[in-house]
Amino acid sequence: MVWVDQNHLLVRVTAAPLRTQAMIDQICLRLQPLGDTLAVVVNLQAATAHDYSQLQTLSRNCQLQGDERAFLQARREMDVLPEHYRQQQANAMQHQNTIRKPRDEEAVRAYLQNTPQM
């Protein structure tokens, strides 16, 4: 957990299933004894992301819903790559996997047929 600036808290969780709005709620509740949390935006990342959908940072203001921010509060992008780039890469990888799959199966079949038994 680290403060990126005076309003944005970055939290990295150990597993992707912990990257939820409920976790942001828990973090905000723990911050309440420190004072007013209207200016606090919690940014939640999965430290062990395994695919493109888990890479996106969940961000939310502690007291406001959805994408709302406090008056004059700036938005801060925490993801290195914008969502549309990650989606393009995911689509390209999916397309590449569908192209390679029949060839891989053919190669395995040919290898098994040409390998002598011991």
DSSP file (Angstrom, degrees, kcal/mol; ACC not computed):
  #  RESIDUE AA STRUCTURE BP1 BP2  ACC     N-H-->O    O-->H-N    N-H-->O    O-->H-N    TCO  KAPPA ALPHA  PHI   PSI    X-CA   Y-CA   Z-CA
    1    1 A M              0   0    0      0, 0.0     2,-0.3     0, 0.0    10,-0.2   0.000 360.0 360.0 360.0 131.5    0.0    0.0    0.0
    2    2 A V  E     -A   10   0A   0      8,-2.4     8,-3.2     3,-0.0     2,-0.6  -0.997 360.0-120.6-149.6 142.9    1.4    3.4   -1.0
    3    3 A W  E     -A    9   0A   0     -2,-0.3     6,-0.2     6,-0.2     3,-0.1  -0.766  20.1-170.5 -82.9 121.3    0.1    6.9   -1.4
    4    4 A V  S    S-     0   0    0      4,-2.8     2,-0.2    -2,-0.6    -1,-0.2   0.871  73.0 -24.9 -78.2 -40.7    0.7    8.0   -5.0
    5    5 A D  S    S-     0   0    0      3,-1.1    -1,-0.2    -3,-0.1    -3,-0.0  -0.804  91.4 -66.8-151.7-166.6   -0.3   11.6   -4.2
    6    6 A Q  S    S+     0   0    0     -2,-0.2     3,-0.1     1,-0.2    33,-0.1   0.677 131.8  28.6 -68.9 -15.1   -2.4   13.3   -1.5
    7    7 A N  S    S+     0   0    0      1,-0.1    34,-3.0    33,-0.1     2,-0.6   0.640 105.4  76.0-115.4 -21.3   -5.6   11.8   -2.9
    8    8 A H  E     - b   0  41A   0     32,-0.2    -4,-2.8    34,-0.1    -3,-1.1  -0.856  52.7-169.4-110.1 119.9   -4.7    8.5   -4.5
    9    9 A L  E     -Ab   3  42A   0     32,-2.7    34,-3.3    -2,-0.6     2,-0.5  -0.908  10.1-154.5-104.0 126.2   -3.9    5.3   -2.5
   10   10 A L  E     -Ab   2  43A   0     -8,-3.2    -8,-2.4    -2,-0.5     2,-0.4  -0.898  14.3-178.6-104.0 124.0   -2.5    2.4   -4.5
   11   11 A V  E     - b   0  44A   0     32,-3.1    34,-2.7    -2,-0.5     2,-0.5  -0.985  11.0-160.6-124.7 130.2   -3.1   -1.1   -3.0
   12   12 A R  E     - b   0  45A   0     -2,-0.4     2,-0.2    32,-0.2    34,-0.2  -0.950  10.4-155.9-111.3 125.2   -1.8   -4.3   -4.6
   13   13 A V  E     - b   0  46A   0     32,-2.9    34,-3.1    -2,-0.5    35,-0.4  -0.660  19.9-126.5 -99.0 156.8   -3.5   -7.5   -3.5
   14   14 A T  S    S+     0   0    0     -2,-0.2     2,-0.4    32,-0.2    -1,-0.1   0.711  90.0  34.9 -77.7 -21.1   -1.8  -10.9   -3.7
   15   15 A A  S >  S-     0   0    0      1,-0.1     3,-1.7    32,-0.1     4,-0.3  -0.990  75.6-125.6-138.3 144.7   -4.5  -12.7   -5.7
   16   16 A A  G >  S+     0   0    0     -2,-0.4     3,-1.9    32,-0.3    -1,-0.1   0.828 106.7  63.8 -57.9 -36.1   -6.9  -11.5   -8.5
   17   17 A P  G 3  S+     0   0    0      0, 0.0    -1,-0.3     0, 0.0    29,-0.0   0.732  97.0  59.4 -63.5 -17.6  -10.1  -12.7   -6.6
   18   18 A L  G <  S+     0   0    0     -3,-1.7     2,-1.8     1,-0.1    -2,-0.2   0.562  79.1  94.9 -83.1  -8.2   -9.2  -10.1   -3.9
   19   19 A R    <   +     0   0    0     -3,-1.9     2,-0.3    -4,-0.3    -1,-0.1  -0.585  64.1 124.0 -84.8  79.2   -9.4   -7.3   -6.6
   20   20 A T  S  > S-     0   0    0     -2,-1.8     4,-1.5     1,-0.1     3,-0.2  -0.862  77.4-110.8-135.8 165.6  -13.0   -6.3   -5.9
   21   21 A Q  H  > S+     0   0    0     -2,-0.3     4,-2.1     1,-0.2     5,-0.1   0.823 117.7  61.3 -65.2 -31.4  -15.2   -3.4   -4.9
   22   22 A A  H  > S+     0   0    0      1,-0.2     4,-2.0     2,-0.2    -1,-0.2   0.872 101.7  51.8 -63.7 -36.4  -15.8   -5.1   -1.6
   23   23 A M  H  > S+     0   0    0      2,-0.2     4,-2.3     1,-0.2    -1,-0.2   0.892 107.3  52.1 -66.8 -39.2  -12.0   -4.9   -0.9
   24   24 A I  H  X S+     0   0    0     -4,-1.5     4,-2.5     1,-0.2    -2,-0.2   0.906 107.9  52.9 -61.6 -40.4  -12.1   -1.2   -1.7
   25   25 A D  H  X S+     0   0    0     -4,-2.1     4,-2.2     1,-0.2    -2,-0.2   0.922 108.7  49.2 -59.6 -44.2  -14.9   -0.9    0.8
   26   26 A Q  H  X S+     0   0    0     -4,-2.0     4,-1.8     2,-0.2    -2,-0.2   0.905 111.1  49.2 -63.0 -42.0  -12.8   -2.6    3.5
   27   27 A I  H  X S+     0   0    0     -4,-2.3     4,-1.3     1,-0.2    -1,-0.2   0.922 110.8  50.2 -63.3 -44.2   -9.9   -0.3    2.8
   28   28 A C  H  X S+     0   0    0     -4,-2.5     4,-1.1     1,-0.2     3,-0.2   0.886 107.7  53.6 -63.1 -38.9  -12.0    2.8    3.0
   29   29 A L  H  < S+     0   0    0     -4,-2.2     3,-0.4     1,-0.2    -1,-0.2   0.885 107.9  50.4 -62.5 -37.9  -13.5    1.6    6.3
   30   30 A R  H  < S+     0   0    0     -4,-1.8    -1,-0.2     1,-0.2    -2,-0.2   0.754 109.0  52.7 -71.7 -23.3  -10.0    1.2    7.8
   31   31 A L  H >< S+     0   0    0     -4,-1.3     3,-2.0    -3,-0.2     4,-0.4   0.690  86.2  85.9 -83.1 -19.3   -9.1    4.7    6.6
   32   32 A Q  G >< S+     0   0    0     -4,-1.1     3,-1.8    -3,-0.4    -1,-0.2   0.840  79.8  60.3 -55.2 -39.9  -12.1    6.4    8.3
   33   33 A P  G 3  S+     0   0    0      0, 0.0    -1,-0.3     0, 0.0    -2,-0.1   0.728  97.7  62.9 -62.4 -16.8  -10.5    6.8   11.7
   34   34 A L  G <  S-     0   0    0     -3,-2.0     2,-0.3     1,-0.3    -2,-0.2   0.634 118.4 -95.2 -81.3 -12.9   -7.8    9.0   10.0
   35   35 A G  S <  S+     0   0    0     -3,-1.8    -1,-0.3    -4,-0.4     2,-0.2  -0.908  75.3   1.0 135.2-163.5  -10.4   11.6    9.0
   36   36 A D        -     0   0    0     -2,-0.3     3,-0.3     1,-0.1    -4,-0.0  -0.415  48.2-169.3 -64.9 127.5  -12.7   12.5    6.1
   37   37 A T    >   +     0   0    0     -2,-0.2     3,-1.3     1,-0.2    25,-0.5   0.215  57.5 105.8-104.2  13.7  -12.2   10.1    3.2
   38   38 A L  T 3  S+     0   0    0      1,-0.3    32,-0.3    24,-0.2    25,-0.2   0.837  84.1  47.0 -62.1 -31.3  -14.2   12.1    0.6
   39   39 A A  T 3  S+     0   0    0     -3,-0.3     2,-0.5    30,-0.1    -1,-0.3   0.484  92.5 102.5 -88.0  -2.4  -10.9   13.1   -1.1
   40   40 A V    <   -     0   0    0     -3,-1.3    22,-2.5   -32,-0.1     2,-0.5  -0.709  47.7-171.9 -92.5 128.3   -9.5    9.5   -1.1
   41   41 A V  E     -bC   8  61A   0    -34,-3.0   -32,-2.7    -2,-0.5     2,-0.5  -0.979  13.6-149.8-113.9 121.6   -9.5    7.4   -4.2
   42   42 A V  E     -bC   9  60A   0     18,-2.6    18,-1.9    -2,-0.5     2,-0.5  -0.809   7.4-163.4 -93.2 127.8   -8.4    3.8   -3.7
   43   43 A N  E     -bC  10  59A   0    -34,-3.3   -32,-3.1    -2,-0.5     2,-0.5  -0.960   9.1-162.7-112.9 117.8   -6.7    2.1   -6.7
   44   44 A L  E     +bC  11  58A   0     14,-3.6    14,-2.5    -2,-0.5     2,-0.3  -0.888  10.6 177.4-111.9 125.8   -6.6   -1.6   -6.4
   45   45 A Q  E     -b   12   0A   0    -34,-2.7   -32,-2.9    -2,-0.5     2,-0.6  -0.925  29.8-124.6-125.1 149.8   -4.3   -3.8   -8.5
   46   46 A A  E >   -b   13   0A   0      8,-0.6     3,-0.9    -2,-0.3   -32,-0.2  -0.845  15.2-159.9 -91.6 120.5   -3.7   -7.6   -8.6
   47   47 A A  T 3  S+     0   0    0    -34,-3.1   -33,-0.2    -2,-0.6    -1,-0.1   0.757  90.6  43.4 -71.7 -24.4    0.0   -8.3   -8.0
   48   48 A T  T 3  S+     0   0    0    -35,-0.4   -32,-0.3     6,-0.1    -1,-0.3  -0.255  78.7 166.8-116.3  44.8   -0.2  -11.7   -9.6
   49   49 A A    <   -     0   0    0     -3,-0.9     3,-0.1     1,-0.1     6,-0.0  -0.364  15.4-175.1 -63.1 136.1   -2.4  -11.0  -12.6
   50   50 A H        +     0   0    0      1,-0.1     2,-0.3    -2,-0.1    -1,-0.1   0.518  63.2  23.8-111.6 -10.4   -2.4  -13.9  -15.1
   51   51 A D  S >> S-     0   0    0      1,-0.0     3,-0.8     0, 0.0     4,-0.6  -0.917  86.8 -94.0-148.2 176.3   -4.4  -12.4  -17.9
   52   52 A Y  H >> S+     0   0    0     -2,-0.3     3,-0.7     1,-0.3     4,-0.6   0.810 116.9  58.5 -66.7 -32.1   -5.4   -9.1  -19.5
   53   53 A S  H 34 S+     0   0    0      1,-0.2     3,-0.4     2,-0.2    -1,-0.3   0.810 105.5  51.1 -68.6 -27.4   -8.7   -8.8  -17.6
   54   54 A Q  H <4 S+     0   0    0     -3,-0.8    -8,-0.6     1,-0.2    -1,-0.2   0.592  96.3  71.2 -84.2 -11.2   -6.9   -9.0  -14.3
   55   55 A L  H << S+     0   0    0     -3,-0.7    -1,-0.2    -4,-0.6    -2,-0.2   0.752  72.9 101.5 -76.7 -24.2   -4.4   -6.2  -15.2
   56   56 A Q  S  < S-     0   0    0     -4,-0.6     2,-0.4    -3,-0.4   -10,-0.2  -0.381  73.9-125.6 -67.7 135.9   -6.9   -3.4  -15.1
   57   57 A T        -     0   0    0    -12,-0.1     2,-0.5    -2,-0.1   -12,-0.2  -0.665  14.9-139.6 -80.8 129.1   -6.8   -1.2  -11.9
   58   58 A L  E     -C   44   0A   0    -14,-2.5   -14,-3.6    -2,-0.4     2,-0.4  -0.796  26.9-176.1 -86.2 128.9  -10.1   -0.9  -10.0
   59   59 A S  E     +C   43   0A   0     -2,-0.5     2,-0.3   -16,-0.2   -16,-0.2  -0.984  11.0 156.1-130.4 138.0  -10.5    2.7   -8.8
   60   60 A R  E     -C   42   0A   0    -18,-1.9   -18,-2.6    -2,-0.4     2,-0.2  -0.960  41.0-114.6-159.4 142.9  -13.1    4.3   -6.7
   61   61 A N  E     -C   41   0A   0      7,-0.5   -20,-0.2     5,-0.4   -23,-0.1  -0.519  33.3-124.3 -70.0 142.9  -13.6    7.2   -4.4
   62   62 A C  S    S+     0   0    0    -22,-2.5   -24,-0.2   -25,-0.5    -1,-0.1   0.810 104.7  25.5 -63.1 -31.4  -14.2    6.1   -0.8
   63   63 A Q  S    S+     0   0    0    -26,-0.4     2,-0.3   -23,-0.3    -1,-0.2   0.559 112.0  71.0-112.6  -9.4  -17.5    8.0   -0.4
   64   64 A L  S    S-     0   0    0      4,-0.2     2,-0.2   -26,-0.1    -3,-0.1  -0.712  77.9-112.6-109.5 160.9  -18.8    8.3   -4.0
   65   65 A Q    >   -     0   0    0     -2,-0.3     3,-2.0    -5,-0.1    -2,-0.1  -0.606  66.1 -28.4 -93.7 150.2  -20.2    5.7   -6.3
   66   66 A G  T 3  S-     0   0    0      1,-0.3    -5,-0.4    -2,-0.2    -2,-0.1  -0.201 124.5 -14.1  57.3-127.4  -18.8    4.4   -9.5
   67   67 A D  T 3  S+     0   0    0     -7,-0.1    -1,-0.3     2,-0.0    -7,-0.1   0.286  98.5 127.4 -94.5   8.3  -16.5    6.7  -11.4
   68   68 A E    <   -     0   0    0     -3,-2.0    -7,-0.5    -7,-0.1     2,-0.3  -0.330  39.2-164.0 -69.5 148.3  -17.6    9.9   -9.5
   69   69 A R        -     0   0    0     -9,-0.1     3,-0.1    -6,-0.1   -30,-0.1  -0.904  26.7 -94.7-127.8 158.7  -14.9   12.1   -8.0
   70   70 A A    >   -     0   0    0     -2,-0.3     3,-2.4   -32,-0.3    -1,-0.1  -0.228  65.5 -66.0 -66.0 162.3  -15.1   14.8   -5.3
   71   71 A F  T 3  S-     0   0    0      1,-0.3    -1,-0.2     3,-0.0     3,-0.1  -0.283 121.6  -1.8 -55.0 128.2  -15.4   18.4   -6.5
   72   72 A L  T 3  S+     0   0    0      1,-0.2     2,-0.5    -3,-0.1    -1,-0.3   0.574  94.0 145.9  63.7  14.0  -12.2   19.6   -8.3
   73   73 A Q    <   -     0   0    0     -3,-2.4    -1,-0.2     1,-0.0     2,-0.1  -0.705  45.1-132.4 -83.7 125.4  -10.6   16.2   -7.8
   74   74 A A        -     0   0    0     -2,-0.5     2,-0.3    -3,-0.1    -4,-0.1  -0.429  13.4-121.7 -76.1 148.0   -8.4   15.2  -10.7
   75   75 A R        -     0   0    0     -2,-0.1     2,-0.5    -6,-0.1    -1,-0.1  -0.698  25.6-160.7 -85.2 142.7   -8.6   11.8  -12.3
   76   76 A R        -     0   0    0     -2,-0.3     2,-0.5     0, 0.0    -2,-0.0  -0.988  12.2-138.1-130.1 123.9   -5.4    9.9  -12.3
   77   77 A E        +     0   0    0     -2,-0.5    -2,-0.0     1,-0.2     0, 0.0  -0.698  20.7 178.5 -82.3 122.2   -4.7    6.9  -14.6
   78   78 A M        +     0   0    0     -2,-0.5     2,-0.3   -21,-0.1    -1,-0.2   0.643  52.9  91.6 -98.4 -18.7   -2.9    4.1  -12.7
   79   79 A D        -     0   0    0      1,-0.1   -23,-0.1   -22,-0.1     4,-0.0  -0.589  67.4-145.7 -80.7 139.1   -2.7    1.6  -15.6
   80   80 A V  S    S+     0   0    0     -2,-0.3    -1,-0.1     1,-0.1    -3,-0.0   0.916  89.8  38.4 -67.8 -43.2    0.4    1.7  -17.7
   81   81 A L  S    S-     0   0    0     -3,-0.1    -1,-0.1     2,-0.0     5,-0.1  -0.909  94.0-114.0-110.1 136.0   -1.5    0.8  -20.8
   82   82 A P    >>  -     0   0    0      0, 0.0     4,-1.7     0, 0.0     3,-0.8  -0.260  32.5-108.1 -62.3 155.9   -5.0    2.1  -21.6
   83   83 A E  H 3> S+     0   0    0      1,-0.3     4,-2.5     2,-0.2     5,-0.2   0.849 116.4  58.1 -55.3 -40.4   -7.8   -0.5  -21.6
   84   84 A H  H 3> S+     0   0    0      1,-0.2     4,-2.0     2,-0.2    -1,-0.3   0.843 105.4  50.6 -66.6 -30.9   -8.2   -0.4  -25.4
   85   85 A Y  H <> S+     0   0    0     -3,-0.8     4,-2.3     2,-0.2    -1,-0.2   0.915 111.0  48.4 -67.8 -42.9   -4.5   -1.5  -25.9
   86   86 A R  H  X S+     0   0    0     -4,-1.7     4,-2.3     1,-0.2    -2,-0.2   0.897 111.7  50.1 -63.6 -39.2   -4.9   -4.4  -23.5
   87   87 A Q  H  X S+     0   0    0     -4,-2.5     4,-2.5     2,-0.2    -1,-0.2   0.901 109.1  51.2 -67.2 -40.5   -8.1   -5.4  -25.2
   88   88 A Q  H  X S+     0   0    0     -4,-2.0     4,-2.3     1,-0.2    -2,-0.2   0.918 111.6  48.1 -60.3 -43.1   -6.4   -5.3  -28.7
   89   89 A Q  H  X S+     0   0    0     -4,-2.3     4,-2.6     2,-0.2    -2,-0.2   0.898 110.6  50.8 -65.6 -40.7   -3.5   -7.5  -27.3
   90   90 A A  H  X S+     0   0    0     -4,-2.3     4,-2.3     2,-0.2    -1,-0.2   0.912 111.5  48.3 -62.8 -42.5   -6.0  -10.0  -25.8
   91   91 A N  H  X S+     0   0    0     -4,-2.5     4,-2.4     2,-0.2    -2,-0.2   0.899 111.8  49.7 -64.4 -40.7   -7.8  -10.2  -29.1
   92   92 A A  H  X S+     0   0    0     -4,-2.3     4,-2.5     2,-0.2    -2,-0.2   0.909 111.5  48.4 -64.9 -42.1   -4.6  -10.7  -31.0
   93   93 A M  H  X S+     0   0    0     -4,-2.6     4,-2.3     2,-0.2    -2,-0.2   0.902 111.7  49.7 -64.8 -40.6   -3.4  -13.4  -28.6
   94   94 A Q  H  X S+     0   0    0     -4,-2.3     4,-1.8     2,-0.2    -2,-0.2   0.917 112.2  47.8 -64.1 -42.8   -6.8  -15.2  -28.9
   95   95 A H  H  X S+     0   0    0     -4,-2.4     4,-1.6     1,-0.2    -2,-0.2   0.909 111.4  50.7 -63.2 -42.7   -6.6  -15.0  -32.7
   96   96 A Q  H  X S+     0   0    0     -4,-2.5     4,-2.2     1,-0.2    -2,-0.2   0.881 108.6  52.1 -64.2 -39.3   -3.0  -16.3  -32.7
   97   97 A N  H  X S+     0   0    0     -4,-2.3     4,-1.6     1,-0.2    -1,-0.2   0.861 107.8  51.1 -66.8 -35.5   -4.0  -19.3  -30.4
   98   98 A T  H  < S+     0   0    0     -4,-1.8    -1,-0.2     1,-0.2    -2,-0.2   0.828 111.7  48.3 -71.8 -29.4   -6.9  -20.3  -32.7
   99   99 A I  H  X S+     0   0    0     -4,-1.6     4,-0.6     1,-0.2    -2,-0.2   0.907 114.9  43.8 -73.6 -41.9   -4.5  -20.3  -35.7
  100  100 A R  H  X S+     0   0    0     -4,-2.2     4,-2.6     1,-0.2     5,-0.2   0.773  94.7  78.8 -75.7 -27.5   -1.7  -22.3  -34.0
  101  101 A K  H  X S+     0   0    0     -4,-1.6     4,-2.1     1,-0.2     5,-0.2   0.897  93.8  44.5 -56.9 -51.4   -3.9  -24.9  -32.4
  102  102 A P  H  > S+     0   0    0      0, 0.0     4,-2.1     0, 0.0    -1,-0.2   0.901 114.8  50.7 -61.5 -37.5   -4.5  -27.2  -35.4
  103  103 A R  H  X S+     0   0    0     -4,-0.6     4,-2.4     1,-0.2    -2,-0.2   0.908 108.8  51.3 -65.3 -40.7   -0.9  -27.0  -36.4
  104  104 A D  H  X S+     0   0    0     -4,-2.6     4,-2.3     1,-0.2    -1,-0.2   0.913 109.6  49.5 -62.4 -42.7    0.3  -28.0  -32.9
  105  105 A E  H  X S+     0   0    0     -4,-2.1     4,-2.3    -5,-0.2    -1,-0.2   0.896 111.2  49.7 -64.2 -39.8   -2.0  -31.0  -32.9
  106  106 A E  H  X S+     0   0    0     -4,-2.1     4,-2.6     2,-0.2    -2,-0.2   0.904 110.5  50.6 -64.0 -41.5   -0.7  -32.1  -36.3
  107  107 A A  H  X S+     0   0    0     -4,-2.4     4,-2.4     2,-0.2    -2,-0.2   0.905 110.9  48.0 -65.0 -41.8    2.9  -31.7  -35.1
  108  108 A V  H  X S+     0   0    0     -4,-2.3     4,-2.6     2,-0.2    -1,-0.2   0.924 112.2  49.6 -64.6 -43.9    2.3  -33.8  -32.0
  109  109 A R  H  X S+     0   0    0     -4,-2.3     4,-2.1     1,-0.2    -2,-0.2   0.925 112.4  47.3 -60.3 -45.7    0.6  -36.5  -34.1
  110  110 A A  H  X S+     0   0    0     -4,-2.6     4,-1.8     2,-0.2    -1,-0.2   0.891 112.0  50.6 -63.7 -39.9    3.5  -36.6  -36.6
  111  111 A Y  H  X S+     0   0    0     -4,-2.4     4,-0.8     1,-0.2    -2,-0.2   0.921 111.2  47.8 -64.1 -44.7    6.0  -36.7  -33.7
  112  112 A L  H  < S+     0   0    0     -4,-2.6     3,-0.4     1,-0.2    -1,-0.2   0.869 111.8  50.0 -65.3 -36.7    4.2  -39.6  -32.0
  113  113 A Q  H  < S+     0   0    0     -4,-2.1    -1,-0.2     1,-0.2    -2,-0.2   0.844 114.6  43.8 -70.2 -33.0    3.9  -41.5  -35.3
  114  114 A N  H  < S+     0   0    0     -4,-1.8    -1,-0.2    -5,-0.2    -2,-0.2   0.467  92.3  94.7 -93.5  -1.8    7.6  -41.1  -36.1
  115  115 A T  S  < S-     0   0    0     -4,-0.8     2,-0.1    -3,-0.4    -4,-0.0  -0.804  75.4-130.4 -93.1 121.8    9.0  -41.9  -32.6
  116  116 A P        -     0   0    0      0, 0.0     2,-0.2     0, 0.0    -2,-0.1  -0.383  21.7-116.5 -69.8 147.6    9.9  -45.5  -32.2
  117  117 A Q              0   0    0      1,-0.1     0, 0.0    -2,-0.1     0, 0.0  -0.546 360.0 360.0 -81.2 149.5    8.6  -47.3  -29.2
  118  118 A M              0   0    0     -2,-0.2    -1,-0.1     0, 0.0     0, 0.0   0.410 360.0 360.0-100.3 360.0   11.1  -48.6  -26.6
